[in-house]
Amino acid sequence: MFTGIIEEVGEVTAVEPSGDGVRLTVRGPKAVSDAGHGDSISVSGVCLTVVGQGPDWFTADVMKQTLDMSTLEGVAAGRAVNLERATAAHGRLGGHIVQGHIDGTGTVLDVRPGAQWQVLRISLPPELAPLVVDKGSIAVDGVSLTVSAASPAPASAGADPAEAWFEVSLIPETLAATTLGTRVPGDRVNLETDILARHVQRLLSFAAPAAPELPADASASTEGGSK
C-alpha cells in the first residue's frame, strides 16, 4: 500500500527478458535504504516486489499482464521512474490510498504552463471515466494528485465517451520531485483510479433489480382479497 507521495526519481539501469515478462534493475538509493527481499516498491505507480538488491539498486520481476496494462511495456535502460516505498502502518497518509495496481494508461493531451504551476490534460479510457470526478483523487505515474477538471458525462450534450479526459494542476514541488515535470503531449502515463470509486462501482453492479410487475389479470384477481 502506498500514498502517492514520491520519495525519489530513480532510473532503470537494465532490462532482461524473463519468460514472457522482464526483470528490471532500478537505481534508487533511498528506496533500497531499508528494503529487504520481498518488500514492495512502487515504480511509476506499479507495485513491484524486490527480488534482489545492492547498495543503491534493486531488481524486480514484471509479468506480462503488468507490461500490457502499464507504461513498463517497452521499458528500456535510462528511463526515469518515480519511486515510493510501501507506507508503514504508523505513517502519515500524505496523499491518498494507492495500491500500485494500474487500471490502464492515458496520454498527455496538453500541458499549460502557469505562473507557479502547470496544468496537464490527460486522456481517459472510456471505462475509467466514471471513476474520475472533479476534486477527487487519482494517481498518475504513482503520484497522488487532485483532479482539477474532468470531461462531461456522456449524457451531457455533445460529450463523446471516446474522448474522456481529466486535468491535474501540478505545483512546483511536484514538477521538480517527480517525472511529471518533464511530460509533454503524446507521453503515456500510468493511471490508478480511487479504490473507493472502484468499490462503489462494483457494489452498484450487484444492486438488486426492480421487482417485476404482476400481469394485469393477476393484479386484478387480488384487488378484492378474500372474504
Phi, psi and omega per residue, in radians:
M1 nan 2.432 -3.089
F2 -2.268 3.052 3.116
T3 -2.080 -0.103 3.131
G4 1.422 0.238 3.065
I5 -1.739 1.840 -3.028
I6 -1.205 2.349 -3.106
E7 -1.647 -0.535 3.098
E8 -2.892 2.794 3.006
V9 -1.711 2.050 3.126
G10 -1.750 -2.988 -3.121
E11 -2.491 2.311 3.016
V12 -1.248 2.150 -3.098
T13 -1.877 -0.298 3.119
A14 -2.764 2.553 3.078
V15 -2.339 2.078 -3.116
E16 -2.120 2.396 3.067
P17 -1.050 2.487 3.105
S18 -2.556 1.609 -3.043
G19 1.115 -2.229 3.075
D20 -1.661 0.200 3.079
G21 -2.113 -2.736 3.118
V22 -2.440 2.801 2.986
R23 -1.979 2.131 -3.119
L24 -1.720 2.504 2.908
T25 -1.987 2.212 -3.053
V26 -2.194 2.289 3.050
R27 -1.529 2.195 3.136
G28 -2.852 1.464 -3.061
P29 -0.943 -0.758 -3.112
K30 -1.242 -0.677 -3.107
A31 -1.088 -0.580 -3.100
V32 -1.743 0.063 -3.058
S33 -1.043 -0.540 3.102
D34 -2.340 0.378 -3.103
A35 -1.445 2.652 3.065
G36 -2.276 2.951 3.122
H37 -0.994 2.250 3.137
G38 1.633 -0.134 3.115
D39 -1.246 2.770 3.134
S40 -1.774 2.388 3.043
I41 -2.327 2.310 3.087
S42 -1.452 2.173 3.121
V43 -1.983 1.776 -3.051
S44 0.877 0.723 3.065
G45 1.637 -0.138 -3.121
V46 -1.732 2.120 3.119
C47 -1.285 2.038 3.132
L48 -2.127 2.681 -3.092
T49 -1.814 2.267 3.129
V50 -1.208 2.130 3.094
V51 -1.997 -0.176 3.093
G52 -2.875 2.700 -3.117
Q53 -2.787 2.820 3.063
G54 -2.354 -2.880 -3.076
P55 -1.043 -0.605 -3.101
D56 -2.419 0.384 -3.107
W57 -2.567 2.840 3.021
F58 -2.549 2.790 3.063
T59 -2.049 2.640 -3.129
A60 -2.628 2.520 3.089
D61 -1.585 2.432 3.124
V62 -2.132 2.041 -3.095
M63 -1.417 2.916 -3.031
K64 -1.035 -0.728 -3.127
Q65 -1.024 -0.712 3.120
T66 -1.156 -0.712 3.098
L67 -1.070 -0.743 -3.112
D68 -1.153 -0.549 -3.033
M69 -1.597 -0.201 -2.963
S70 -2.331 3.080 3.120
T71 -1.370 0.013 3.051
L72 -1.267 -0.214 3.019
E73 -1.077 2.179 -3.136
G74 1.356 0.217 -3.137
V75 -1.075 2.523 -3.125
A76 -2.360 2.811 3.101
A77 -1.009 2.449 3.140
G78 1.818 -0.224 -3.127
R79 -1.292 2.320 3.045
A80 -1.390 2.429 -3.105
V81 -2.386 2.571 3.059
N82 -1.411 2.356 -3.106
L83 -2.142 2.413 3.047
E84 -2.576 2.265 3.032
R85 -1.315 2.710 3.083
A86 -1.029 2.463 -3.099
T87 -1.295 2.511 3.083
A88 -1.369 2.605 -3.093
A89 -1.046 -0.478 -3.110
H90 -1.670 0.083 -3.087
G91 -1.449 2.957 3.104
R92 -1.413 2.492 3.081
L93 -1.577 1.434 -3.016
G94 -1.225 -0.548 3.141
G95 -1.908 -1.836 3.011
H96 -2.561 3.048 -3.094
I97 -1.212 2.019 -3.138
V98 -2.120 2.191 -3.087
Q99 -1.548 -0.401 -3.027
G100 1.438 0.318 3.111
H101 -1.884 1.769 -3.030
I102 -1.212 2.322 3.093
D103 -1.478 -0.436 -3.089
G104 2.853 -2.934 -3.136
T105 -2.168 2.746 3.032
G106 -2.234 2.970 3.134
T107 -2.076 2.341 3.075
V108 -1.162 2.087 -3.111
L109 -1.634 -0.580 -3.045
D110 -2.753 2.543 3.038
V111 -2.209 2.033 -3.112
R112 -1.985 1.944 3.133
P113 -1.321 2.534 3.052
G114 -2.143 -3.068 -3.116
A115 -1.120 -0.670 -3.082
Q116 -2.252 0.128 -3.050
W117 -2.743 3.087 3.001
Q118 -2.274 2.524 3.069
V119 -1.903 2.189 3.083
L120 -1.861 2.258 2.973
R121 -1.800 2.235 -3.018
I122 -2.223 2.384 3.122
S123 -1.248 2.702 -3.137
L124 -2.180 2.286 2.954
P125 -0.999 2.418 -3.061
P126 -0.918 -0.624 -3.093
E127 -1.239 -0.307 3.132
L128 -1.653 -0.290 -3.055
A129 -0.960 -0.707 -3.132
P130 -1.148 -0.277 -3.074
L131 -1.620 -0.040 -3.082
V132 -1.994 2.153 -3.052
V133 -2.264 2.553 3.091
D134 -0.973 2.288 -3.100
K135 1.292 0.102 3.055
G136 -1.505 -3.115 -3.105
S137 -1.814 2.556 3.036
I138 -2.644 2.598 3.063
A139 -1.841 2.170 3.111
V140 -2.028 2.015 -3.036
D141 0.903 0.640 3.089
G142 1.485 -0.034 -3.102
V143 -1.641 2.182 3.091
S144 -1.267 2.111 -3.085
L145 -2.353 2.754 3.051
T146 -1.756 2.267 3.111
V147 -1.198 2.161 -3.123
S148 -1.723 -0.241 3.059
A149 -2.890 2.667 3.132
A150 -2.505 2.606 -3.138
S151 -1.130 2.691 -3.126
P152 -1.104 2.722 3.061
A153 -1.164 2.674 -3.118
P154 -0.966 -0.463 -3.128
A155 -1.238 -0.302 -3.135
S156 -1.246 2.625 -3.121
A157 -1.077 2.230 3.073
G158 1.402 -0.035 -3.123
A159 -1.356 2.313 3.134
D160 -1.945 1.990 -3.105
P161 -1.056 -0.401 3.135
A162 -1.338 -0.153 -3.120
E163 -2.073 0.621 3.141
A164 -1.188 2.570 -3.137
W165 -2.689 2.924 2.975
F166 -2.537 2.863 3.110
E167 -2.184 2.595 3.024
V168 -2.307 2.529 3.118
S169 -1.861 2.149 -3.030
L170 -1.836 2.163 3.105
I171 -1.365 2.863 -3.119
P172 -0.943 -0.664 -3.138
E173 -1.076 -0.750 3.125
T174 -1.162 -0.697 3.124
L175 -1.094 -0.658 -3.077
A176 -1.469 -0.552 -2.976
A177 -1.716 -0.035 -3.129
T178 -2.365 3.030 3.118
T179 -1.333 -0.155 -3.097
L180 -1.162 -0.359 3.122
G181 -1.193 -0.276 -3.129
T182 -1.877 0.083 -3.092
R183 -1.244 2.461 3.126
V184 -2.295 2.795 3.110
P185 -0.924 2.361 -3.105
G186 1.785 -0.332 3.119
D187 -1.235 2.462 3.034
R188 -1.605 2.524 3.133
V189 -2.356 2.640 3.084
N190 -1.389 2.447 -3.138
L191 -2.154 2.339 2.960
E192 -2.277 2.042 -3.139
T193 -1.363 2.952 -3.108
D194 -1.134 2.229 -3.126
I195 -1.044 -0.573 3.122
L196 -1.140 -0.702 3.115
A197 -1.130 -0.660 -3.138
R198 -1.166 -0.683 3.112
H199 -1.145 -0.744 3.130
V200 -1.080 -0.765 3.125
Q201 -1.053 -0.725 -3.141
R202 -1.164 -0.750 3.122
L203 -1.082 -0.748 -3.139
L204 -1.121 -0.524 -3.139
S205 -1.202 -0.301 3.107
F206 -1.813 0.191 -3.124
A207 -1.040 2.476 -3.103
A208 -1.119 2.303 3.117
P209 -1.196 2.747 3.121
A210 -1.122 2.534 3.137
A211 -1.109 2.375 -3.133
P212 -1.155 2.556 3.109
E213 -1.281 2.518 3.096
L214 -1.285 2.559 3.044
P215 -1.014 2.662 -3.084
A216 -1.009 -0.712 -3.110
D217 -1.210 -0.630 3.127
A218 -1.177 -0.686 3.132
S219 -1.113 -0.719 -3.110
A220 -1.164 -0.596 -3.065
S221 -1.246 -0.270 -3.107
T222 -1.812 -0.031 -3.036
E223 -1.107 -0.745 -3.071
G224 -1.434 -0.304 -3.073
G225 1.208 -2.956 -3.129
S226 -1.900 2.582 -3.137
K227 -1.958 nan nan
